[in-house]
Amino acid sequence: MTDSPKKVKPKKVKPNKKDSQLLIRISSTEREQFIELCEELDTSAAREIRQFIRGFIKKHKPGN
């Protein structure tokens, strides 16, 4: 029996992989209100912020 080297699969990279963080400071009151509203709307704060950022980029991208 011979020892054959194990094949290593290359890691698949998703096109929109979330690999970075953005730290912001807001008042605790605003944070609480935002989190509560997101829960009422059955969404997450992160999802809503990502959606806002994508829309902002699209709106203000040069050539638009």
C-alpha positions in Angstrom: 0.0 0.0 0.0 1.4 3.3 -1.0 0.7 6.6 0.6 -0.7 9.0 -2.0 -0.9 12.7 -1.3 -4.3 13.9 -0.3 -6.0 16.1 -2.8 -6.8 19.5 -1.5 -9.8 21.1 -3.1 -9.4 24.8 -3.9 -11.7 27.0 -1.7 -14.6 28.4 -3.6 -14.8 32.1 -3.3 -18.3 33.6 -3.5 -18.6 36.7 -5.7 -20.1 38.8 -2.9 -18.3 37.1 0.1 -18.7 39.1 3.3 -15.1 39.4 4.4 -15.0 42.9 5.9 -16.6 44.8 8.7 -17.7 48.4 9.1 -17.7 49.8 12.7 -20.0 52.7 13.3 -21.0 54.6 16.4 -24.6 55.6 17.0 -26.6 56.4 20.0 -27.9 53.5 22.0 -31.5 54.9 21.6 -31.2 54.8 17.8 -29.6 51.4 17.9 -32.4 50.0 20.1 -35.1 51.5 17.9 -33.5 50.2 14.7 -33.1 46.7 16.1 -36.7 46.6 17.4 -38.0 47.8 14.1 -35.9 45.2 12.2 -37.3 42.5 14.4 -40.9 43.7 13.8 -40.2 43.6 10.1 -38.7 40.1 10.3 -35.3 41.2 9.0 -31.8 41.8 10.4 -30.0 45.0 11.0 -27.0 43.8 9.0 -29.2 42.9 6.1 -30.9 46.3 6.1 -27.5 48.1 6.4 -26.0 46.1 3.5 -29.1 46.8 1.4 -28.7 50.6 2.1 -25.0 50.5 1.2 -25.6 48.6 -2.1 -28.3 51.2 -3.0 -26.1 54.1 -2.1 -23.3 52.8 -4.2 -25.6 52.2 -7.1 -27.1 55.6 -6.9 -23.8 57.5 -6.6 -21.6 55.4 -8.8 -19.9 57.5 -11.5 -21.7 57.2 -14.8 -25.2 56.9 -13.3 
